[in-house]
């Protein structure tokens, strides 16, 4: 059960009361045993029983003090009465126990502050004064009390008694006022301290929320570069929980090479932050690019360490690479649009003229072969120009809903009967058992599959298996078309320029096939992912969005 502050204090008061009463009454009893006649024993046993009976009652009502605060006043008033009984049985005005009134007064000030202390001081003064008056009434014969008769002969003069009472009463109220003031001051200080603590806790929480809300990773270190803090974004970027990195070197956690650390240190000496880019490998094996900057952690007492901020710039790097590729492709497209028509028209005239001359002129066998070569090369050049125009000219899209499985099966059938297929080639199609509907220009989707597939076949000159796959994209309800081959693979240094025009790796072809694929996929706001290992084959995945949001 939840224990309030008042209830806890009252509980301590009950325990202390029982201990003090036991010590006082026990010592009085011990004195009586060792010096018979110095005290009356029976009243002390009665007070012992009464004290413990009240203690039991107070303990039983402890859970009610929050709702009924008058129970605390009753306890403190009862203490004043018991102390008065002590003094009554030990000589009244001559008793050495009159100072015990201070205990309930201080307790009242602690529990009920100045109000409680003054109330108990007033009650104590009244009880003590009544007891002294009763003693002197008994001495003058106006009152008969068998317990007070024994102390009559030892009574001081009335003036001395009045002075003693006045001094004690003044002490009661002085203690009440002083202890009450101290309790009030302590309460006020406690409230202010609690408010300050709350404000500090709120500021700390706000500061932590701000740090955890930062989209960038934030780590602070001491002067030896041991990690002190690690925010939530840093955990997300690195995949490491904060408790696992605290106290570890920042270079070890962020996988910084000595050269990177030297670069940071050299630039920090110039009093400005430096941003570097590092390769980071997560525990699951994924590699990301991290942009990292460092600065001194300045405090009023001087430099307390370092501040490291970092971001996952992997996607930004991909966008930059894509932008550079788009710029290069746009430049080639402009060139193609400018020269294609200038070449194609005279080429058509030349080809037509040669065909007429071949038919009308008597040619030798060698001359006929030369004419055939000219016509064949003219057709090849015309094919290249058509590819230029297909790449550079804005397309008219015929968007319709179709089954992607049919597009793959049709393309596979054409491939099996094309000149690209060798005896050792095997073409497999992997598609779902149910329809795979998609809205796009079916001809362009077939062109994507055809260009990727022909490159895959050319990568397997000695034969191999080519797989055409299609599936639904679970995360976006789009479509993923994958072409896998078992060919020679692509070196990692050539992947960046794979989709540039005239970057063909095979002798046969115009070098525009993959550039056209990239153009079509970009127009559909899709993306291409290439995974290749030299000697183990290549996998190209084309991810198209759920709806054909075509850009022209």
Order of alpha helices (4+ residues) and beta strands (2+ residues): alpha-alpha-alpha-alpha-alpha-alpha-beta-beta-alpha-alpha-alpha-alpha-beta-beta-beta-alpha-alpha-beta-alpha-beta-beta-alpha-beta-beta-alpha-beta-beta
